[in-house]
Amino acid sequence: MLMSNTARAARLHYMANGFRVLAPGDHVVCAVSGERIPLDALRYWSVERQEPYASAERAAEAIHGK
């Protein structure tokens, strides 16, 4: 039987120009909003904090506060 990554959160290592998958999955969870972000839609993250964000606005909230 093939294993599916559907509904499983991936674990990633965030780098300046991309990310590396450490544990397979189909999404990550935004560190600010808790929103699920499909890996193919992931565009914003913090290398320093090693956390993903659902949008540029959420990234700004995490870095600069609300």
Buried (B, 14 or more C-beta within 10 A) or exposed (E): EEEEBEEEBBEBEBEEEEBEEEEEBBBBBBBBBEBBBEBEEBEBBBEEEEBBBBBEEBBBBBEEEE
